Amino acid sequence: MQYTIEPIAFVNNNRLDIEDDNWGSIISTIELTENMTESSLAGLNEFSHLEIIFYFDKVSDDKIQYEARHPRNNKEYPKVGIFSQRGKNRPNKLGVTIVELVELKPRKLIVKGLDAINGTPIIDIKPVMKEFLPKGEVKQPEWSVSLMDKYWIKS
């Protein structure tokens, strides 16, 4: 079974290359495609954060990971499956990030904390509601804390 998904928007920012770290200072503009109406953004200004679903369009098919591997190919991290990490080389090339909504403009969202490069297609935008956030303590392995150490550092 296959699905066809059309982008609803595209990312505009100064991050041109795929990099693993230093996303903390990136401000992005998400601009709707022509087929999306301005009213599709109505009400988003009442939310502080949004969940952005995007497509890793720059990842070539030969880079897709189906087997367990060391995250970032770092042998100091354990070998884990692609679904136990947030790497870009995923079978369906989908990324998901919660961002801060900085400003809502006509047909545009200004956001902070989007780890997608310039030109990335946006598949969906959802408001973050605290009722959907995890209940209780979030558990994660120590290697993932180490891996994320410089991810949100401001460059």
ChimeraX commands (.cxc) that place a marker at each C-alpha (Angstrom):
marker #1 position 0.00,0.00,0.00 radius 0.5
marker #1 position 1.29,3.44,-0.89 radius 0.5
marker #1 position 0.17,6.91,0.10 radius 0.5
marker #1 position 0.58,10.21,-1.67 radius 0.5
marker #1 position 1.12,13.19,0.60 radius 0.5
marker #1 position 1.45,16.74,-0.67 radius 0.5
marker #1 position 3.38,19.35,1.34 radius 0.5
marker #1 position 1.24,21.99,3.03 radius 0.5
marker #1 position 4.18,24.35,3.56 radius 0.5
marker #1 position 7.94,24.71,3.25 radius 0.5
marker #1 position 10.68,25.74,5.69 radius 0.5
marker #1 position 12.66,28.92,5.16 radius 0.5
marker #1 position 15.74,29.42,7.36 radius 0.5
marker #1 position 19.49,29.93,7.15 radius 0.5
marker #1 position 20.37,26.25,7.72 radius 0.5
marker #1 position 21.35,24.95,4.29 radius 0.5
marker #1 position 23.23,21.78,5.22 radius 0.5
marker #1 position 22.16,18.68,7.10 radius 0.5
marker #1 position 23.95,18.83,10.46 radius 0.5
marker #1 position 23.42,16.94,13.70 radius 0.5
marker #1 position 23.81,19.70,16.30 radius 0.5
marker #1 position 23.47,23.41,17.11 radius 0.5
marker #1 position 19.77,23.89,16.36 radius 0.5
marker #1 position 19.11,26.14,19.38 radius 0.5
marker #1 position 19.38,29.52,17.65 radius 0.5
marker #1 position 17.60,28.60,14.42 radius 0.5
marker #1 position 14.51,30.68,13.70 radius 0.5
marker #1 position 12.43,29.33,10.82 radius 0.5
marker #1 position 9.57,30.63,8.75 radius 0.5
marker #1 position 7.03,28.04,7.70 radius 0.5
marker #1 position 5.21,29.35,4.63 radius 0.5
marker #1 position 2.02,27.74,3.37 radius 0.5
marker #1 position 1.81,26.41,-0.17 radius 0.5
marker #1 position -0.56,28.11,-2.60 radius 0.5
marker #1 position -3.25,25.45,-2.21 radius 0.5
marker #1 position -3.54,26.10,1.56 radius 0.5
marker #1 position -5.74,28.95,2.71 radius 0.5
marker #1 position -4.68,31.57,5.23 radius 0.5
marker #1 position -7.65,30.58,7.39 radius 0.5
marker #1 position -6.06,27.15,7.96 radius 0.5
marker #1 position -3.82,28.91,10.52 radius 0.5
marker #1 position -6.70,30.62,12.35 radius 0.5
marker #1 position -6.50,30.10,16.10 radius 0.5
marker #1 position -2.87,28.93,16.21 radius 0.5
marker #1 position -1.88,32.20,17.90 radius 0.5
marker #1 position -3.59,30.90,21.06 radius 0.5
marker #1 position -1.00,28.11,21.37 radius 0.5
marker #1 position 2.60,28.54,22.54 radius 0.5
marker #1 position 3.93,25.41,20.82 radius 0.5
marker #1 position 3.26,23.43,17.66 radius 0.5
marker #1 position 4.10,19.95,16.51 radius 0.5
marker #1 position 5.64,20.01,13.03 radius 0.5
marker #1 position 5.69,16.91,10.84 radius 0.5
marker #1 position 8.11,17.17,7.95 radius 0.5
marker #1 position 9.70,15.11,5.20 radius 0.5
marker #1 position 13.45,14.47,5.03 radius 0.5
marker #1 position 13.52,15.08,1.27 radius 0.5
marker #1 position 17.33,15.32,1.07 radius 0.5
marker #1 position 17.84,11.76,2.40 radius 0.5
marker #1 position 18.55,9.44,-0.53 radius 0.5
marker #1 position 16.85,6.04,-0.61 radius 0.5
marker #1 position 20.19,4.23,-0.35 radius 0.5
marker #1 position 20.77,5.86,3.07 radius 0.5
marker #1 position 17.58,4.49,4.65 radius 0.5
marker #1 position 18.28,2.31,7.70 radius 0.5
marker #1 position 16.32,-0.89,8.26 radius 0.5
marker #1 position 18.74,-2.69,10.58 radius 0.5
marker #1 position 20.09,-1.84,14.03 radius 0.5
marker #1 position 23.02,0.56,14.01 radius 0.5
marker #1 position 25.07,2.79,16.29 radius 0.5
marker #1 position 23.36,6.22,16.49 radius 0.5
marker #1 position 25.36,8.74,14.46 radius 0.5
marker #1 position 27.65,5.80,13.62 radius 0.5
marker #1 position 29.31,6.37,16.99 radius 0.5
marker #1 position 30.63,3.03,18.29 radius 0.5
marker #1 position 30.42,4.39,21.87 radius 0.5
marker #1 position 26.63,4.22,21.57 radius 0.5
marker #1 position 24.90,0.82,21.57 radius 0.5
marker #1 position 23.52,-0.66,18.38 radius 0.5
marker #1 position 19.78,0.10,18.33 radius 0.5
marker #1 position 17.02,-0.05,15.74 radius 0.5
marker #1 position 16.00,3.01,13.76 radius 0.5
marker #1 position 12.79,3.21,15.80 radius 0.5
marker #1 position 14.87,3.56,18.99 radius 0.5
marker #1 position 16.50,6.74,17.69 radius 0.5
marker #1 position 15.43,9.94,15.99 radius 0.5
marker #1 position 17.83,9.83,13.03 radius 0.5
marker #1 position 16.87,11.19,9.63 radius 0.5
marker #1 position 17.55,7.98,7.67 radius 0.5
marker #1 position 14.12,6.53,8.48 radius 0.5
marker #1 position 12.05,4.22,6.27 radius 0.5
marker #1 position 9.36,6.85,5.58 radius 0.5
marker #1 position 11.68,9.87,5.94 radius 0.5
marker #1 position 9.37,11.60,8.44 radius 0.5
marker #1 position 10.56,14.02,11.10 radius 0.5
marker #1 position 8.52,15.35,14.02 radius 0.5
marker #1 position 9.52,18.25,16.27 radius 0.5
marker #1 position 7.76,20.38,18.86 radius 0.5
marker #1 position 8.56,24.05,18.24 radius 0.5
marker #1 position 7.83,27.35,19.94 radius 0.5
marker #1 position 5.48,29.60,17.99 radius 0.5
marker #1 position 7.19,33.00,17.93 radius 0.5
marker #1 position 4.79,34.83,15.62 radius 0.5
marker #1 position 1.82,34.15,13.39 radius 0.5
marker #1 position 1.74,36.14,10.14 radius 0.5
marker #1 position -0.56,35.86,7.14 radius 0.5
marker #1 position 0.25,32.48,5.52 radius 0.5
marker #1 position 3.41,32.16,7.67 radius 0.5
marker #1 position 4.51,30.85,11.04 radius 0.5
marker #1 position 7.71,32.07,12.67 radius 0.5
marker #1 position 9.00,29.27,14.90 radius 0.5
marker #1 position 11.97,28.46,17.11 radius 0.5
marker #1 position 13.41,24.98,17.57 radius 0.5
marker #1 position 12.62,23.42,14.20 radius 0.5
marker #1 position 15.43,21.04,13.27 radius 0.5
marker #1 position 14.74,21.06,9.53 radius 0.5
marker #1 position 16.87,22.68,6.84 radius 0.5
marker #1 position 15.85,25.37,4.37 radius 0.5
marker #1 position 13.38,24.09,1.76 radius 0.5
marker #1 position 12.16,21.12,3.81 radius 0.5
marker #1 position 8.55,20.16,2.97 radius 0.5
marker #1 position 6.07,20.36,5.85 radius 0.5
marker #1 position 3.49,17.55,5.94 radius 0.5
marker #1 position 1.35,18.70,8.88 radius 0.5
marker #1 position 1.10,21.22,11.72 radius 0.5
marker #1 position -0.66,20.47,14.99 radius 0.5
marker #1 position -1.08,22.54,18.15 radius 0.5
marker #1 position 0.58,21.12,21.25 radius 0.5
marker #1 position -1.94,20.46,23.98 radius 0.5
marker #1 position -0.58,19.48,27.37 radius 0.5
marker #1 position -3.11,16.65,27.58 radius 0.5
marker #1 position -1.21,14.90,24.77 radius 0.5
marker #1 position 2.18,15.27,26.46 radius 0.5
marker #1 position 3.55,12.29,28.41 radius 0.5
marker #1 position 2.10,11.63,31.84 radius 0.5
marker #1 position 4.66,10.89,34.52 radius 0.5
marker #1 position 8.41,10.61,34.19 radius 0.5
marker #1 position 9.98,10.31,30.75 radius 0.5
marker #1 position 12.54,7.48,30.70 radius 0.5
marker #1 position 15.41,7.32,28.21 radius 0.5
marker #1 position 18.82,5.63,28.06 radius 0.5
marker #1 position 21.98,7.49,29.06 radius 0.5
marker #1 position 23.46,7.28,25.53 radius 0.5
marker #1 position 20.54,9.36,24.21 radius 0.5
marker #1 position 21.22,12.09,26.79 radius 0.5
marker #1 position 24.84,12.19,25.62 radius 0.5
marker #1 position 23.79,12.23,21.95 radius 0.5
marker #1 position 21.46,15.20,22.55 radius 0.5
marker #1 position 24.00,17.18,24.59 radius 0.5
marker #1 position 24.84,19.64,21.78 radius 0.5
marker #1 position 21.67,19.27,19.71 radius 0.5
marker #1 position 19.92,22.42,20.96 radius 0.5
marker #1 position 23.07,24.46,21.70 radius 0.5
marker #1 position 22.97,27.89,20.09 radius 0.5
marker #1 position 25.60,28.27,17.38 radius 0.5
marker link #1:1,2 radius 0.2
marker link #1:2,3 radius 0.2
marker link #1:3,4 radius 0.2
marker link #1:4,5 radius 0.2
marker link #1:5,6 radius 0.2
marker link #1:6,7 radius 0.2
marker link #1:7,8 radius 0.2
marker link #1:8,9 radius 0.2
marker link #1:9,10 radius 0.2
marker link #1:10,11 radius 0.2
marker link #1:11,12 radius 0.2
marker link #1:12,13 radius 0.2
marker link #1:13,14 radius 0.2
marker link #1:14,15 radius 0.2
marker link #1:15,16 radius 0.2
marker link #1:16,17 radius 0.2
marker link #1:17,18 radius 0.2
marker link #1:18,19 radius 0.2
marker link #1:19,20 radius 0.2
marker link #1:20,21 radius 0.2
marker link #1:21,22 radius 0.2
marker link #1:22,23 radius 0.2
marker link #1:23,24 radius 0.2
marker link #1:24,25 radius 0.2
marker link #1:25,26 radius 0.2
marker link #1:26,27 radius 0.2
marker link #1:27,28 radius 0.2
marker link #1:28,29 radius 0.2
marker link #1:29,30 radius 0.2
marker link #1:30,31 radius 0.2
marker link #1:31,32 radius 0.2
marker link #1:32,33 radius 0.2
marker link #1:33,34 radius 0.2
marker link #1:34,35 radius 0.2
marker link #1:35,36 radius 0.2
marker link #1:36,37 radius 0.2
marker link #1:37,38 radius 0.2
marker link #1:38,39 radius 0.2
marker link #1:39,40 radius 0.2
marker link #1:40,41 radius 0.2
marker link #1:41,42 radius 0.2
marker link #1:42,43 radius 0.2
marker link #1:43,44 radius 0.2
marker link #1:44,45 radius 0.2
marker link #1:45,46 radius 0.2
marker link #1:46,47 radius 0.2
marker link #1:47,48 radius 0.2
marker link #1:48,49 radius 0.2
marker link #1:49,50 radius 0.2
marker link #1:50,51 radius 0.2
marker link #1:51,52 radius 0.2
marker link #1:52,53 radius 0.2
marker link #1:53,54 radius 0.2
marker link #1:54,55 radius 0.2
marker link #1:55,56 radius 0.2
marker link #1:56,57 radius 0.2
marker link #1:57,58 radius 0.2
marker link #1:58,59 radius 0.2
marker link #1:59,60 radius 0.2
marker link #1:60,61 radius 0.2
marker link #1:61,62 radius 0.2
marker link #1:62,63 radius 0.2
marker link #1:63,64 radius 0.2
marker link #1:64,65 radius 0.2
marker link #1:65,66 radius 0.2
marker link #1:66,67 radius 0.2
marker link #1:67,68 radius 0.2
marker link #1:68,69 radius 0.2
marker link #1:69,70 radius 0.2
marker link #1:70,71 radius 0.2
marker link #1:71,72 radius 0.2
marker link #1:72,73 radius 0.2
marker link #1:73,74 radius 0.2
marker link #1:74,75 radius 0.2
marker link #1:75,76 radius 0.2
marker link #1:76,77 radius 0.2
marker link #1:77,78 radius 0.2
marker link #1:78,79 radius 0.2
marker link #1:79,80 radius 0.2
marker link #1:80,81 radius 0.2
marker link #1:81,82 radius 0.2
marker link #1:82,83 radius 0.2
marker link #1:83,84 radius 0.2
marker link #1:84,85 radius 0.2
marker link #1:85,86 radius 0.2
marker link #1:86,87 radius 0.2
marker link #1:87,88 radius 0.2
marker link #1:88,89 radius 0.2
marker link #1:89,90 radius 0.2
marker link #1:90,91 radius 0.2
marker link #1:91,92 radius 0.2
marker link #1:92,93 radius 0.2
marker link #1:93,94 radius 0.2
marker link #1:94,95 radius 0.2
marker link #1:95,96 radius 0.2
marker link #1:96,97 radius 0.2
marker link #1:97,98 radius 0.2
marker link #1:98,99 radius 0.2
marker link #1:99,100 radius 0.2
marker link #1:100,101 radius 0.2
marker link #1:101,102 radius 0.2
marker link #1:102,103 radius 0.2
marker link #1:103,104 radius 0.2
marker link #1:104,105 radius 0.2
marker link #1:105,106 radius 0.2
marker link #1:106,107 radius 0.2
marker link #1:107,108 radius 0.2
marker link #1:108,109 radius 0.2
marker link #1:109,110 radius 0.2
marker link #1:110,111 radius 0.2
marker link #1:111,112 radius 0.2
marker link #1:112,113 radius 0.2
marker link #1:113,114 radius 0.2
marker link #1:114,115 radius 0.2
marker link #1:115,116 radius 0.2
marker link #1:116,117 radius 0.2
marker link #1:117,118 radius 0.2
marker link #1:118,119 radius 0.2
marker link #1:119,120 radius 0.2
marker link #1:120,121 radius 0.2
marker link #1:121,122 radius 0.2
marker link #1:122,123 radius 0.2
marker link #1:123,124 radius 0.2
marker link #1:124,125 radius 0.2
marker link #1:125,126 radius 0.2
marker link #1:126,127 radius 0.2
marker link #1:127,128 radius 0.2
marker link #1:128,129 radius 0.2
marker link #1:129,130 radius 0.2
marker link #1:130,131 radius 0.2
marker link #1:131,132 radius 0.2
marker link #1:132,133 radius 0.2
marker link #1:133,134 radius 0.2
marker link #1:134,135 radius 0.2
marker link #1:135,136 radius 0.2
marker link #1:136,137 radius 0.2
marker link #1:137,138 radius 0.2
marker link #1:138,139 radius 0.2
marker link #1:139,140 radius 0.2
marker link #1:140,141 radius 0.2
marker link #1:141,142 radius 0.2
marker link #1:142,143 radius 0.2
marker link #1:143,144 radius 0.2
marker link #1:144,145 radius 0.2
marker link #1:145,146 radius 0.2
marker link #1:146,147 radius 0.2
marker link #1:147,148 radius 0.2
marker link #1:148,149 radius 0.2
marker link #1:149,150 radius 0.2
marker link #1:150,151 radius 0.2
marker link #1:151,152 radius 0.2
marker link #1:152,153 radius 0.2
marker link #1:153,154 radius 0.2
marker link #1:154,155 radius 0.2
view
